[in-house]
Amino acid sequence: MVTLKPSTMRACLLVSKLWYHTFLPILWHTYICPQMKNVPSEVIQRYSRHFRIFDSFSGHPGPFECTNMHLSEEQECLSLKTEKELVRANTGVRMLYWFGPRPQVVLDPGDFGGLRSVRSVQLQHWVGSRGCLARTLKMMAGSMMSLELAWIFGLSAEEFLDPDGDDDGEAIAGPTTRRRRLMLPLVTKLRCALRYEGFRELQGTIGCCPNLLELTINPDMYVDLDRIARDIRVHCRKAQALTIEYLALHASYCEQLVSSCRTSGLVKLDVILRSMDVSLVSAILAHAGTLQILRLSLQSFEHSTSHGLMQLLRGCTGLKALFLKINVLPPTGTILEVLRGEPSWGCLRLEALQLITRTQPADEEPDMAGDKEEEEEIEALRGVLYETAVMGWCRRKADKDAWISEAEVDAVGLRKVVKMVEPLQQLKSLTWNYAEFCRP
């Protein structure tokens, strides 16, 4: 990506009127604190109509006609009153990230009443009790497509009932009445932080999104995964992507969640597994016709897990991206020996492979000691450069702040990985233990 300095942009502005009108919106596209702190207020007011991304606040009065507003916890110069005025004044905002104050306060639905164009919303560190969160979300339901909620305090089991609902439509039985479930019909992407007591009621949001495509949750061991699976199966029949963060799942729990998405078929699955059994493997293979992205972090590599993994690699023939992180050792042999064994991989459409494993001494031993061709390939891989391809691969240039050094790549193990992926003719990107390679 090319980054132009402001001085370069200013020089472009002076070329002609056409260049001026073309580059001026680019120059003022993003407002970021503290970089804008010393810009005079009259200059900010003059060009604020060009702001499209607003990140934090430097004390300028505005108004700002932005489409992406980021009000983060790091800002210290902005009062809650000013934040509220800023949100209410920018009715055309399309992306809103609002981190509440400390100590947390109750959400005011009125702050969101004018946001008729908002597409993506992130709310963190607020109190949402007594229907305030439901009213807030309902204010934006006519346009909101992506929703992320975290650290929302004071929620109850009935928090996601429609605050204005009646006996019509889908009803939920409460202690004293029947009320309609809150509906967020346009939300296709949902992320809920469910860890720790007091935040688990956020899982009620799932049942409010009938057109949900992507669900990300980070639960703890006390979250009701049975309820989540039921809500997905009953209310989110279009779900195509499932990500479970932080919590390592037993096979039975993961099987429930994966099976709940069977109606439309998963395109992406990203989970951490304590174990893998026949039922879970069968549940994942039921999505083989649609599954394109599979990310598995394995905390067990017993025979059942290694056997199940190889079944997935053989049966998920439509995979385009595969990420495997294995930080445990198998009871016999090495991880590379398991992956290079039978049955052979069936995911021949794979375009990207990331393999993060614990290496063992046996992985650093050549396949055939004394074989001249193998020794030459190993020696060539030791010196693989960005411009030079070895065995069909060259090193991808890392970011300048990358913490993995070039010297940490074991050439013997790398050769085994390269040999393993030879049948994958469509593979374009290969990562092994954080070292990245690509086709020339």
Wavefront OBJ file of the C-alpha trace (Angstrom):
o trace
v 0.000 0.000 0.000
v 1.332 3.439 -0.970
v 1.212 6.154 1.710
v 1.419 9.778 0.598
v 2.679 12.441 2.990
v 0.571 15.615 3.447
v 3.310 17.676 1.786
v 3.080 15.456 -1.294
v -0.695 15.770 -1.336
v -0.423 19.556 -1.019
v 1.885 19.665 -4.037
v -0.681 17.674 -6.022
v -3.382 20.187 -5.085
v -1.447 22.970 -6.799
v -1.161 21.260 -10.202
v -4.594 22.267 -11.519
v -8.224 22.801 -10.518
v -9.028 19.223 -11.495
v -6.231 17.886 -9.302
v -7.319 20.225 -6.506
v -10.904 18.941 -6.482
v -9.667 15.348 -6.822
v -7.065 15.343 -4.053
v -8.727 17.655 -1.507
v -11.208 14.971 -0.277
v -8.332 12.486 -0.074
v -6.194 14.856 1.993
v -8.998 15.453 4.504
v -10.468 11.936 4.378
v -9.381 10.950 7.920
v -9.490 12.900 11.175
v -7.243 11.285 13.792
v -6.295 12.476 17.260
v -3.669 13.578 18.284
v -2.367 14.329 14.769
v -5.090 16.952 14.242
v -4.734 18.536 17.666
v -2.705 21.546 16.513
v -4.698 22.278 13.357
v -6.574 25.604 13.790
v -10.320 25.244 14.388
v -11.211 27.481 11.440
v -9.276 25.132 9.120
v -11.042 22.097 10.586
v -14.452 23.743 10.140
v -13.653 24.687 6.554
v -12.754 21.161 5.487
v -14.834 18.998 7.850
v -17.297 18.236 5.052
v -14.600 15.973 3.573
v -14.144 13.863 6.737
v -15.135 10.264 6.184
v -13.299 8.638 9.090
v -13.416 10.268 12.522
v -11.105 8.713 15.119
v -11.276 10.293 18.586
v -11.503 14.031 19.209
v -9.092 16.923 19.706
v -11.405 19.607 21.034
v -12.465 21.139 17.722
v -16.093 22.349 17.724
v -17.179 20.838 14.394
v -19.738 19.970 13.086
v -18.136 17.030 11.316
v -19.858 15.385 8.361
v -18.180 12.036 8.879
v -19.282 8.513 7.968
v -17.041 6.521 10.314
v -16.941 7.633 13.957
v -14.538 6.103 16.470
v -14.976 7.286 20.059
v -12.498 5.197 22.026
v -11.618 4.671 25.674
v -8.176 6.261 25.227
v -9.465 9.780 24.670
v -9.236 12.030 27.713
v -10.160 15.441 26.328
v -13.754 14.654 25.431
v -16.648 14.766 27.891
v -19.666 12.468 27.603
v -21.807 15.529 26.863
v -19.588 16.432 23.908
v -19.587 12.839 22.678
v -23.377 12.790 22.733
v -23.563 16.068 20.820
v -21.104 14.711 18.274
v -23.138 11.545 17.668
v -26.433 13.434 17.446
v -24.992 16.024 15.051
v -23.669 13.459 12.569
v -26.828 11.752 11.401
v -25.136 10.492 8.233
v -22.563 8.376 10.070
v -22.231 4.874 8.615
v -19.804 3.308 11.087
v -19.925 4.002 14.818
v -17.578 2.682 17.501
v -18.514 4.140 20.882
v -16.723 3.112 24.066
v -18.671 4.334 27.078
v -17.281 6.402 29.961
v -15.836 5.209 33.264
v -17.736 4.609 35.432
v -20.248 3.261 32.967
v -23.612 4.983 32.422
v -26.968 3.912 30.997
v -27.366 4.034 27.222
v -29.628 6.833 26.011
v -31.626 5.598 22.984
v -32.224 9.228 22.018
v -28.545 9.568 21.088
v -29.093 7.104 18.253
v -32.481 8.275 16.988
v -31.079 10.195 14.021
v -28.689 7.510 12.776
v -30.708 6.368 9.788
v -27.715 5.462 7.606
v -25.507 3.621 10.094
v -24.267 0.259 8.790
v -21.740 -0.926 11.369
v -22.041 -0.396 15.152
v -19.723 -1.300 18.035
v -20.854 -0.521 21.578
v -18.673 -1.265 24.604
v -18.752 -0.441 28.308
v -22.343 0.729 28.757
v -25.307 -0.115 30.991
v -28.170 -1.543 28.958
v -30.703 -2.437 31.659
v -34.495 -1.917 31.635
v -34.777 -2.126 27.878
v -32.269 0.652 27.113
v -30.094 -1.597 24.963
v -33.121 -2.989 23.116
v -34.442 0.531 22.429
v -31.000 1.647 21.277
v -30.662 -1.236 18.834
v -34.216 -0.767 17.581
v -33.391 2.863 16.719
v -30.789 1.611 14.225
v -32.549 -1.567 13.053
v -33.588 0.014 9.760
v -30.014 0.252 8.453
v -27.634 -1.618 10.803
v -25.940 -4.614 9.151
v -22.992 -5.289 11.478
v -23.184 -5.263 15.294
v -20.560 -5.803 17.994
v -21.414 -5.721 21.703
v -19.045 -6.078 24.664
v -19.024 -5.174 28.343
v -22.720 -4.307 28.441
v -23.808 -4.255 32.100
v -27.127 -4.801 33.833
v -28.813 -7.109 31.334
v -31.635 -9.480 32.227
v -33.009 -12.607 30.560
v -35.802 -10.571 28.889
v -33.595 -7.748 27.655
v -34.058 -8.571 23.977
v -37.818 -8.382 23.837
v -39.247 -5.649 21.646
v -39.781 -2.653 23.983
v -42.830 -1.686 21.910
v -43.996 -5.237 21.182
v -47.441 -6.713 21.659
v -49.085 -10.069 21.091
v -48.501 -9.995 17.331
v -45.654 -11.775 15.593
v -43.235 -14.170 17.253
v -43.927 -14.055 20.974
v -41.844 -15.057 23.963
v -43.400 -16.073 27.237
v -42.293 -13.903 30.138
v -43.170 -14.085 33.840
v -46.298 -11.974 33.432
v -46.850 -11.371 29.733
v -46.058 -12.442 26.199
v -44.008 -9.995 24.165
v -42.536 -10.014 20.713
v -38.827 -10.668 20.251
v -36.717 -7.679 19.204
v -35.974 -7.952 15.488
v -32.785 -6.736 13.805
v -33.673 -7.834 10.269
v -30.680 -6.372 8.421
v -27.917 -7.586 10.746
v -25.794 -10.140 8.894
v -22.672 -9.934 11.078
v -22.764 -10.225 14.888
v -20.006 -10.370 17.500
v -20.828 -10.783 21.198
v -18.413 -10.871 24.135
v -20.017 -13.310 26.577
v -17.166 -13.941 28.995
v -17.758 -13.470 32.711
v -20.914 -13.311 34.748
v -23.128 -10.358 33.928
v -22.379 -10.341 30.209
v -23.686 -13.777 29.214
v -27.207 -12.427 28.608
v -25.842 -10.806 25.443
v -26.337 -14.200 23.817
v -30.001 -13.207 23.535
v -28.975 -10.972 20.634
v -28.445 -14.025 18.439
v -32.153 -14.840 18.280
v -32.912 -11.281 17.130
v -31.041 -11.621 13.823
v -33.062 -13.763 11.372
v -30.747 -12.946 8.448
v -27.482 -13.506 10.307
v -24.626 -14.807 8.149
v -21.565 -14.428 10.408
v -21.501 -15.074 14.166
v -18.507 -14.546 16.456
v -18.714 -15.203 20.198
v -16.096 -15.401 22.927
v -17.817 -17.330 25.723
v -16.572 -18.779 28.976
v -17.283 -22.278 30.241
v -20.559 -21.188 31.896
v -22.290 -19.866 28.776
v -25.368 -21.835 27.725
v -24.075 -23.267 24.442
v -27.218 -25.410 24.130
v -29.299 -22.235 23.951
v -26.938 -20.653 21.431
v -27.124 -23.733 19.211
v -30.923 -23.719 19.489
v -31.165 -20.016 18.633
v -28.954 -20.498 15.576
v -30.980 -23.490 14.417
v -34.378 -21.828 14.956
v -33.766 -18.133 14.291
v -30.564 -17.886 12.194
v -31.182 -20.358 9.418
v -28.890 -18.506 6.996
v -25.752 -18.683 9.190
v -22.645 -19.359 7.084
v -19.702 -18.411 9.311
v -19.072 -19.430 12.923
v -16.150 -18.264 15.075
v -15.688 -19.256 18.731
v -12.899 -17.264 20.389
v -10.867 -17.982 23.550
v -12.840 -20.986 24.816
v -11.541 -24.443 23.947
v -14.580 -26.588 23.172
v -15.151 -30.238 23.901
v -16.173 -32.192 20.832
v -19.805 -32.570 21.932
v -20.365 -28.809 22.369
v -18.700 -27.968 19.070
v -20.779 -30.648 17.343
v -23.994 -28.959 18.551
v -22.943 -25.554 17.236
v -21.726 -26.880 13.894
v -24.874 -28.969 13.407
v -27.073 -25.953 14.166
v -25.761 -24.265 10.990
v -26.640 -27.162 8.710
v -29.622 -25.472 7.032
v -27.555 -23.166 4.826
v -24.168 -24.844 5.227
v -21.059 -23.299 6.783
v -18.619 -21.442 4.560
v -16.248 -20.628 7.445
v -15.532 -22.409 10.740
v -13.017 -21.096 13.295
v -12.785 -22.963 16.625
v -10.416 -24.099 19.373
v -10.863 -27.781 20.190
v -10.058 -29.722 23.336
v -10.861 -32.925 21.519
v -12.266 -34.343 18.303
v -14.492 -37.384 17.958
v -16.434 -39.213 15.253
v -19.622 -37.182 15.797
v -17.831 -33.850 15.426
v -15.994 -34.999 12.309
v -19.296 -36.127 10.796
v -20.902 -32.780 11.695
v -18.119 -30.824 9.964
v -18.118 -33.133 6.945
v -21.837 -32.417 6.556
v -20.698 -28.928 5.460
v -18.062 -30.226 3.031
v -20.085 -28.999 0.067
v -19.953 -25.367 1.257
v -16.947 -25.114 3.620
v -14.187 -22.902 2.172
v -12.341 -21.591 5.245
v -11.362 -23.858 8.156
v -9.362 -22.660 11.179
v -8.647 -25.236 13.874
v -6.541 -24.830 17.010
v -6.055 -28.258 18.557
v -5.293 -28.764 22.253
v -5.236 -32.538 21.926
v -3.553 -34.740 19.353
v -4.484 -38.213 20.496
v -5.280 -40.887 17.913
v -8.951 -39.870 17.620
v -7.982 -36.242 16.983
v -5.275 -36.990 14.424
v -7.508 -39.535 12.663
v -10.421 -37.069 12.607
v -8.202 -34.296 11.253
v -7.026 -36.449 8.364
v -10.648 -37.350 7.580
v -11.440 -33.637 7.323
v -8.441 -32.971 5.075
v -9.598 -35.747 2.809
v -13.332 -35.005 2.841
v -13.492 -31.175 2.732
v -12.728 -30.992 -0.967
v -13.921 -27.399 -1.411
v -11.515 -25.798 1.087
v -9.689 -22.712 -0.159
v -8.030 -21.627 3.112
v -6.817 -23.856 5.962
v -5.277 -22.781 9.277
v -3.983 -25.444 11.674
v -2.433 -24.612 15.035
v -1.225 -27.651 16.978
v 0.671 -26.948 20.208
v 0.622 -30.499 21.577
v 2.592 -33.569 20.597
v 1.086 -36.801 19.293
v 1.546 -39.934 21.419
v 3.727 -41.476 18.700
v 5.637 -40.007 15.793
v 5.515 -36.309 14.918
v 2.816 -33.953 13.709
v 4.416 -33.691 10.274
v 4.505 -37.474 10.028
v 0.771 -37.580 10.739
v -0.036 -34.869 8.191
v 2.136 -36.532 5.545
v 0.550 -39.921 6.089
v -2.618 -41.566 4.836
v -5.267 -40.811 3.809
v -3.963 -38.276 1.310
v -5.375 -34.752 1.319
v -8.507 -34.252 -0.740
v -8.651 -30.433 -0.511
v -6.914 -29.928 -3.856
v -8.496 -26.475 -4.344
v -6.578 -25.075 -1.376
v -5.120 -21.622 -2.071
v -3.777 -20.674 1.384
v -2.302 -22.906 4.101
v -1.075 -21.839 7.550
v 0.526 -24.540 9.665
v 1.692 -23.712 13.196
v 3.107 -26.741 15.032
v 5.558 -27.787 17.685
v 8.613 -29.194 15.974
v 10.386 -32.286 17.270
v 13.922 -33.581 16.708
v 12.606 -36.126 14.194
v 11.246 -33.264 12.051
v 14.802 -31.981 11.655
v 16.102 -35.301 10.342
v 16.209 -35.863 6.563
v 13.803 -38.374 5.057
v 16.660 -40.301 3.434
v 20.051 -39.719 5.042
v 22.753 -39.358 2.409
v 20.361 -38.725 -0.484
v 22.129 -36.189 -2.696
v 18.983 -34.613 -4.176
v 17.442 -34.115 -0.749
v 20.649 -32.584 0.608
v 20.758 -30.132 -2.311
v 17.126 -29.118 -1.755
v 17.723 -28.595 1.967
v 20.792 -26.472 1.264
v 18.844 -24.392 -1.264
v 15.995 -23.844 1.200
v 18.450 -22.547 3.809
v 19.203 -19.641 1.511
v 15.766 -19.048 0.039
v 15.349 -15.345 -0.786
v 12.453 -13.097 -1.700
v 13.456 -12.921 -5.365
v 14.644 -16.521 -5.753
v 12.290 -19.489 -5.918
v 13.361 -22.803 -4.399
v 11.232 -25.898 -4.984
v 8.543 -23.579 -6.379
v 8.424 -21.182 -3.390
v 10.041 -17.903 -2.384
v 10.085 -16.099 0.944
v 7.425 -13.426 1.445
v 8.850 -10.155 2.697
v 7.744 -9.621 6.300
v 6.551 -6.368 7.813
v 9.304 -4.241 9.254
v 8.049 -4.896 12.788
v 7.692 -8.675 12.342
v 9.033 -10.561 15.356
v 9.898 -13.781 13.506
v 13.423 -13.714 12.113
v 14.535 -15.401 8.911
v 17.017 -17.592 10.771
v 14.250 -19.393 12.665
v 13.115 -21.445 9.663
v 14.350 -25.053 9.759
v 15.219 -26.054 6.201
v 14.784 -29.795 6.799
v 11.286 -29.388 8.218
v 10.430 -26.842 5.535
v 11.365 -29.324 2.818
v 9.003 -31.884 4.338
v 6.191 -29.333 4.326
v 6.913 -28.306 0.726
v 6.922 -31.953 -0.365
v 3.662 -32.498 1.508
v 1.873 -29.721 -0.397
v 3.193 -30.648 -3.861
v -0.189 -32.119 -4.935
v -1.920 -28.825 -4.074
v -1.432 -27.173 -7.446
v -3.661 -24.175 -6.643
v -1.816 -23.316 -3.417
v -0.549 -19.721 -3.602
v 0.322 -18.919 0.025
v 2.127 -21.135 2.550
v 2.922 -20.282 6.167
v 4.877 -22.682 8.353
v 5.558 -21.682 11.951
v 5.044 -17.983 11.097
v 7.450 -17.974 8.126
v 5.512 -16.961 5.004
v 6.124 -18.186 1.473
v 4.421 -17.566 -1.847
v 4.540 -18.739 -5.427
v 6.848 -16.624 -7.629
l 1 2 3 4 5 6 7 8 9 10 11 12 13 14 15 16 17 18 19 20 21 22 23 24 25 26 27 28 29 30 31 32 33 34 35 36 37 38 39 40 41 42 43 44 45 46 47 48 49 50 51 52 53 54 55 56 57 58 59 60 61 62 63 64 65 66 67 68 69 70 71 72 73 74 75 76 77 78 79 80 81 82 83 84 85 86 87 88 89 90 91 92 93 94 95 96 97 98 99 100 101 102 103 104 105 106 107 108 109 110 111 112 113 114 115 116 117 118 119 120 121 122 123 124 125 126 127 128 129 130 131 132 133 134 135 136 137 138 139 140 141 142 143 144 145 146 147 148 149 150 151 152 153 154 155 156 157 158 159 160 161 162 163 164 165 166 167 168 169 170 171 172 173 174 175 176 177 178 179 180 181 182 183 184 185 186 187 188 189 190 191 192 193 194 195 196 197 198 199 200 201 202 203 204 205 206 207 208 209 210 211 212 213 214 215 216 217 218 219 220 221 222 223 224 225 226 227 228 229 230 231 232 233 234 235 236 237 238 239 240 241 242 243 244 245 246 247 248 249 250 251 252 253 254 255 256 257 258 259 260 261 262 263 264 265 266 267 268 269 270 271 272 273 274 275 276 277 278 279 280 281 282 283 284 285 286 287 288 289 290 291 292 293 294 295 296 297 298 299 300 301 302 303 304 305 306 307 308 309 310 311 312 313 314 315 316 317 318 319 320 321 322 323 324 325 326 327 328 329 330 331 332 333 334 335 336 337 338 339 340 341 342 343 344 345 346 347 348 349 350 351 352 353 354 355 356 357 358 359 360 361 362 363 364 365 366 367 368 369 370 371 372 373 374 375 376 377 378 379 380 381 382 383 384 385 386 387 388 389 390 391 392 393 394 395 396 397 398 399 400 401 402 403 404 405 406 407 408 409 410 411 412 413 414 415 416 417 418 419 420 421 422 423 424 425 426 427 428 429 430 431 432 433 434 435 436 437 438 439 440
